[in-house]
Amino acid sequence: MGVMEIIGIAGCVSLLAGWRLYLCIFATGLAMRMNALPLPEHLASLDVLANPWVMCIAALAAIVEFLADKVMWLDTAWDAVHTIVRPIGGALLALAIIDPSDPGTQVIAFLLGGGASLAAHAGKAGARGMVNASPEPVSNVTVSTAEDVATVGLLYLAYEFPLLAGGIALFLLALTITLLVIIRRAIGKVLARRRPPPPA
């Protein structure tokens, strides 16, 4: 596996961890236990994700997240709590993927992985806050389910086809930036409406 493929996988997993950290951990561990995801020797450090205890805790957390994410405003509270957890988890996943023989590369992976997870988390949390502002609950459940399906599907593609991982990571990064720009504009419009008109 080449350097660009490894960087692509690390970026992809970090960005997806910003959406669904526990699902990333559980899905990766499950795929490894079922031998559906034969990892090369270089990624052997991810074997810990196939540990039954790690998988059990990740599965329970993923179920709680799955349910909490479908309830309007509870999902926002859940996201607020995970503003620290997801970036750290994404950074640690990136750290596990990068070659441990080069400490400099590992520090870079840790910083970029955490930054990518934080950016993805901010985009997701901001978008969900906007969706929660709509009066009907269907859009919240639809967006949450789309996030679940996209996380599993993109994670599978990244591991199954490492050459695509870099493209998937770039797509996720572009999506994250787009969400952040939309959120910034929406907040700007709300704040502009609340400003008192200038005196005549």
Secondary structure by P-SEA (a helix, b strand, c coil): ccaaaaaaaaaaaaaaaaccaaaaaaaaaaaaaacccccccccccccccccaaaaaaaaaaaaaaaaaaaccaaaaaaaaaaaaaaaaaaaaaaaaacccccaaaaaaaaaaaaaaaaaaaaaaaaaaaaaaacccaaaaaaaaaaaaaaaaaaaaaaaacccaaaaaaaaaaaaaaaaaaaaaaaaaaaaaaacccccc
